[in-house]
């Protein structure tokens, strides 16, 4: 059989691309090395609670086109992301807003909060930040940085803030309103029944195989007319849509790109109906090894008798680990540019998504770039 596209990766980019090409009458096969679809937004029921297996995912966008697009495949609830930060027994609302400043300093008006922050920034006299610590201090002052930024950031990156480049933090939003909504986007929510159902509906009627890696599944044969992609059963593919790591596709021939990884510890608590009172609780002190605890039932306003929590631990990525966050510094961006030069010569391959394009994307942006890739193909 001849397919038009082999889509490598059943996450959002791959599922959207496959869906749209199916609508155009194209023959598509989707494979994924994991034993499930939906990539990092995969959810599954545990104790009748939809558990986000790879960390909390809250869909948010200001793009009505994207919001209308995802609502074709599922119904969303009205969940609003309002995380809470824990620092040595103190609780602070995120993002940094008047509730945060009132808890920290006892101020009650925006003018008082601005004056406090400006006073701290002024004492520091940082004119040209040389590292992330100085950059953050010049934006939010000492108290917010020490309690809510420093420890969390150092755990995320595995390095002291003084060793991290200033450009990582371009801005730290300060809101002078009593509003705990983390996102400013017009549309926000979580699919009722979890994200996996949404991706299943996207892939309806499309051939899907899981538990298969690209290199084990197909070979690329050089011919006079180009490259022929053929699998073990003799099926051929006109093009490949590759959503894995670009450096892995090229067997790391130019060297490894850097990533940050995550480790998850999930605990079922059948005797506890409410562990922390919020879906996401960030632990901002360096001494606590995990960055946050997720209580999954609160994403869907659950009333189940028990609960499920997940502790999230940042980790240094090594080959064989799951890559979650690209490390977009000068060295890696330059290396990725060299890989892109190799990719330009592989006319039969479309690289897409967070790993294929070595860029952190929110979910709505993944969908947007997938739709753009479809338009470019058509």
C-alpha positions in Angstrom: 0.0 0.0 0.0 1.2 3.5 -0.7 0.5 6.2 1.9 0.8 9.9 1.4 2.1 10.6 4.9 3.7 8.7 7.7 3.2 10.9 10.8 5.7 10.1 13.5 4.2 11.1 16.9 0.6 11.0 18.0 0.8 14.2 20.0 -1.0 17.4 19.1 1.0 18.4 16.1 0.8 14.9 14.6 -2.9 14.4 15.3 -3.8 17.8 13.8 -1.7 17.3 10.7 -3.2 13.8 10.2 -6.7 15.0 10.8 -6.5 17.8 8.2 -4.8 15.6 5.6 -7.5 12.9 6.1 -10.1 15.6 5.4 -8.2 16.3 2.1 -8.5 12.6 1.1 -4.9 11.8 1.9 -3.9 8.3 3.1 -2.1 8.7 6.5 -0.5 6.4 9.0 0.3 7.6 12.5 2.9 5.9 14.7 4.2 6.6 18.2 6.9 5.0 20.2 4.8 5.2 23.4 2.1 2.7 23.8 -0.6 5.4 23.8 -1.7 8.4 21.7 -1.9 12.0 22.8 1.8 12.5 23.6 2.5 14.6 26.7 -1.2 15.6 27.1 -2.2 12.0 27.6 -4.7 11.5 30.4 -6.1 8.3 31.8 -8.7 7.4 34.5 -7.4 6.4 38.0 -10.0 6.1 40.7 -12.4 7.6 38.3 -10.2 10.7 38.1 -8.5 11.9 34.9 -4.8 11.9 35.6 -2.5 14.1 33.6 0.4 11.6 33.2 3.0 14.0 32.0 2.2 17.1 34.0 -0.6 19.6 34.2 -1.9 20.9 30.9 -4.4 23.7 30.8 -5.6 24.7 27.4 -5.7 28.5 26.9 -5.7 30.7 23.8 -6.8 34.2 22.6 -7.2 32.8 19.1 -10.8 32.1 18.4 -9.9 30.1 15.3 -7.9 27.7 17.5 -10.6 27.6 20.2 -13.3 26.7 17.6 -11.0 24.1 16.2 -10.5 22.1 19.4 -14.1 22.4 20.3 -14.9 20.3 17.2 -13.4 17.3 19.0 -14.5 17.7 22.6 -16.3 19.8 25.1 -14.3 22.0 27.5 -15.1 22.9 31.1 -14.6 26.3 32.6 -11.5 25.6 34.7 -9.4 28.7 35.4 -5.7 28.1 36.2 -5.0 29.7 39.6 -1.8 28.1 41.1 -0.6 28.7 44.6 3.0 29.0 45.7 4.3 27.4 48.9 7.4 28.9 50.6 8.4 27.7 54.1 4.8 27.4 55.3 3.6 30.6 53.6 1.1 30.5 50.7 1.1 33.0 47.9 -1.2 33.4 44.9 0.2 33.2 41.4 0.7 35.1 39.1 2.2 37.9 41.2 -0.8 40.1 41.9 -2.3 42.2 44.7 -3.2 39.1 46.7 0.5 38.1 46.5 1.7 41.5 47.6 -0.9 41.8 50.4 0.3 38.5 51.8 3.9 39.4 51.5 3.9 43.0 52.8 0.4 43.8 54.0 -0.1 46.4 51.3 -3.7 47.0 50.2 -3.5 49.4 47.2 -1.7 49.1 43.9 0.2 52.4 44.7 1.6 50.9 47.9 2.7 47.7 46.1 4.4 49.6 43.3 6.2 51.8 45.8 7.4 48.7 47.7 8.7 47.0 44.6 10.3 50.2 43.2 12.0 50.8 46.6 13.6 47.3 46.5 14.7 47.6 42.9 16.1 51.1 43.5 18.3 49.9 46.3 19.9 47.2 44.1 21.1 49.7 41.4 21.3 47.0 38.7 21.7 48.7 35.3 22.9 45.9 33.1 21.9 42.5 34.4 24.8 40.0 34.0 22.8 36.8 34.8 19.3 35.6 35.5 19.4 36.6 39.2 20.3 40.2 38.5 17.7 40.2 35.7 14.9 39.0 38.0 15.9 41.3 40.9 15.8 44.3 38.5 12.2 43.3 37.5 10.6 42.3 40.8 12.9 43.3 43.7 14.3 41.2 46.5 11.3 39.7 48.3 9.4 38.3 45.3 12.7 37.0 43.9 13.9 35.3 47.0 10.6 33.7 47.9 8.9 32.9 44.6 11.5 32.9 41.8 15.0 31.8 42.9 14.4 28.3 44.3 11.8 27.3 41.7 14.0 28.5 38.8 17.1 26.8 40.2 15.2 23.5 40.5 13.8 23.8 37.0 17.2 24.4 35.4 19.5 22.5 37.8 21.8 25.5 38.2 22.3 28.5 40.4 20.5 31.6 39.1 23.8 33.4 39.0 25.0 30.8 36.4 22.0 31.2 34.2 21.9 33.8 31.4 19.8 36.9 31.9 17.8 36.4 28.6 15.9 33.4 30.0 13.7 35.8 32.0 12.7 38.6 29.6 9.9 39.7 31.9 8.1 38.7 35.1 4.5 39.9 34.9 3.4 42.0 37.9 -0.4 42.5 38.1 -1.7 45.2 40.3 -5.2 43.7 40.5 -6.7 41.1 42.8 -7.0 38.5 40.0 -5.6 35.0 40.4 -6.2 33.9 36.8 -2.8 32.9 35.6 -3.5 33.4 32.0 -4.8 36.6 30.2 -6.2 34.6 27.3 -9.9 34.9 26.4 -10.5 31.2 26.2 -9.5 28.6 28.8 -10.5 25.2 30.1 -9.8 21.5 30.1 -11.5 18.8 28.0 -14.3 17.1 30.0 -13.2 13.5 30.4 -9.5 14.3 29.6 -7.3 15.1 26.6 -7.0 11.6 25.3 -10.6 11.6 24.2 -10.0 14.8 22.2 -7.0 13.3 20.4 -8.9 10.0 19.8 -11.6 12.1 18.1 -8.9 13.8 16.0 -7.5 10.5 14.9 -10.9 8.9 14.2 -10.8 6.9 10.9 -7.0 7.2 10.6 -4.6 4.3 10.8 -2.6 4.4 14.1 0.0 2.1 15.5 1.7 2.6 19.0 4.7 1.1 20.6 6.7 1.6 17.4 9.8 3.7 16.9 10.6 5.3 13.5 14.0 3.6 13.0 12.6 0.2 13.8 9.6 0.7 11.6 10.9 2.0 8.3 14.0 2.4 6.2 14.9 5.3 3.9 16.3 4.1 0.6 18.2 6.5 -1.6 17.2 6.3 -5.3 18.0 8.3 -8.4 14.6 10.0 -8.0 15.0 10.8 -4.3 14.3 8.9 -1.1 11.9 6.1 -0.8 10.5 5.5 2.7 9.3 1.9 3.1 8.2 -0.1 6.1 8.7 -3.8 7.0 5.5 -4.8 5.3 6.4 -3.1 2.0 4.2 -0.1 2.4 5.7 3.1 1.1 5.2 6.7 2.1 5.5 9.8 0.0 6.4 12.0 2.9 7.3 11.8 6.6 6.0 14.2 9.3 8.6 13.9 12.1 7.7 15.3 15.5 10.6 13.7 17.4 14.0 15.3 18.2 15.7 16.6 15.1 19.2 15.7 16.4 18.0 12.1 17.0 16.7 11.8 13.5 20.2 12.6 12.2 21.8 10.2 14.7 23.3 13.1 16.7 25.9 13.5 13.9 26.5 17.1 14.8 26.2 16.6 18.6 23.4 16.5 21.1 20.9 19.3 21.7 20.2 19.9 25.3 16.8 19.4 27.0 15.4 19.4 30.5 13.5 16.3 31.6 10.9 15.6 34.3 10.2 12.7 36.7 6.7 12.1 38.0 5.7 10.3 41.2 1.9 9.6 41.3 0.2 8.6 44.6 -3.3 7.3 45.0 -5.0 8.4 48.2 -8.3 6.5 48.5 -9.0 7.7 52.1 -8.4 11.4 51.3 -11.0 13.4 49.3 -9.1 16.7 49.2 -5.3 16.7 49.6 -4.3 20.4 49.0 -7.4 22.3 47.9 -6.0 23.3 44.6 -5.0 21.7 41.3 -1.5 23.0 41.3 0.7 23.9 44.3 4.2 25.2 43.5 7.0 24.6 46.0 9.4 27.5 45.5 12.1 26.8 48.1 15.2 25.0 46.8 15.3 22.5 49.6 12.1 20.8 48.5 13.2 18.5 45.7 10.0 18.7 43.6 8.7 21.8 41.9 5.0 21.2 42.3 2.2 18.8 43.4 -0.7 18.3 41.1 -4.1 17.2 42.5 -5.8 16.0 39.4 -9.5 15.9 40.5 -9.6 19.7 40.8 -9.1 20.1 37.1 -12.6 18.8 36.6 -14.1 20.0 39.9 -14.2 16.3 41.1 -16.2 15.1 44.0 -14.8 11.5 44.1 -14.3 10.1 47.6 -10.5 9.7 47.1 -7.9 11.7 45.3 -4.7 11.3 43.1 -1.6 13.5 43.4 1.5 13.8 41.4 4.9 15.2 42.5 6.9 16.7 39.7 10.8 16.5 39.8 12.9 18.4 37.2 15.9 16.3 36.0 18.9 16.7 33.7 18.1 15.1 30.4 20.3 12.2 29.2 20.0 10.2 26.0 17.1 7.7 26.5 15.2 10.0 28.8 12.0 11.8 27.8 12.9 15.4 26.6 10.4 18.0 27.9 11.9 21.4 27.5 14.5 22.6 24.9 17.3 24.6 26.4 17.3 27.6 24.0 20.6 29.2 24.7 23.1 30.5 22.2 25.0 27.2 21.9 21.9 25.0 21.3 20.2 27.5 19.0 23.4 27.6 16.8 23.6 23.8 16.8 19.9 23.5 15.9 20.5 25.9 13.0 23.1 23.6 11.7 20.7 20.6 11.9 18.1 22.7 10.0 20.6 23.0 7.2 20.7 19.2 7.0 16.9 19.1 7.3 16.5 21.4 4.3 18.0 18.7 2.1 15.5 16.1 3.3 12.7 17.2 1.1 10.6 14.2 2.0 10.6 15.1 5.8 8.5 17.7 7.5 9.8 18.5 11.0 7.2 19.8 13.4 6.2 20.3 17.0 8.1 21.0 20.2 10.9 18.6 19.5 11.0 18.7 15.8 11.3 22.5 15.9 13.3 22.7 19.2 11.0 25.3 20.7 8.7 25.4 23.7 5.1 25.7 22.5 1.8 26.1 24.4 -0.8 23.8 23.1 -2.6 26.4 21.0 0.6 27.4 19.3 1.3 23.7 18.5 -2.1 23.5 16.8 -1.5 26.8 14.9 1.9 25.6 13.5 0.4 22.2 12.6 -2.3 24.0 10.6 0.3 26.2 9.0 2.3 23.1 8.0 -0.9 21.6 6.4 -1.5 24.9 4.5 2.1 24.9 3.2 1.8 21.3 2.0 -1.5 21.9 0.2 
